[in-house]
Amino acid sequence: MDEYLTINFDNYPVRFTFDGKVSVIDVIKAVSDSNHPFPIWEKLITEHPEVLMYCENYSFQKEESLPVVGGKGWEKILKFLPYYVLRQGLI
């Protein structure tokens, strides 16, 4: 089990690694106000696979590994994320 820090944004917990990376799935949940972040993430990485080079997998507690990303990676992801969040009802 890896160590991490959780910060709540509204009603959504967002997990951070101790080296400053954030859970992509948690942020998508918080930003989209959705309990179904995986379709948004899957669509984004299907259409923009280059963002994956900034991600790594991290295991939070007993869960399967989830993508985490640092600051430079978020710059890339945030260019695309609003489009996919707005489209979430159409995905």
Summary of the structure (lengths in Angstrom):
residues: 91
radius of gyration: 12.5
end to end distance: 33.3
largest distance: 36.3
contacts: 239
relative contact order: 0.19
helix: 45%
strand: 29%
